[in-house]
Amino acid sequence: MSEFFGGVGRFIIKNKDTVKVMLDLKTMFDRLVKNKSTTDIFIERRMRFIDQIIQQQNLDVRYQIIDPAENKANQLLLPKN
C-alpha cells in the first residue's frame, strides 16, 4: 500500500488498484499518455517518481482530459474573484 499526495488531498493506493487521473492541461495529458518529454526538470523528476509507484504497485492507470471548468480542485486551489 502507498500513499500519494495529489493536487488536492491524500490518497491511499493498494497493489493492483485502478487509478483514474483527470487532467485539465493538454500538455500534462500528452506527457502522461503519450510519454512526451518536457524540458521542465520539476515535471520530469515527479514523473519518474509517479512511474516508479505505478510499476511497484502494479497499478492500472487511466487518464482522462477534462475541461478546466469541470476541475473540482480549481474551486479549492484558485482564489475566487
Beta strands, then each sheet from edge to edge (+ up, - down):
strand 1: 2-5
strand 2: 10-13
strand 3: 18-23
strand 4: 60-65
sheet 1: 1+ 2-
sheet 2: 3+ 4+
end
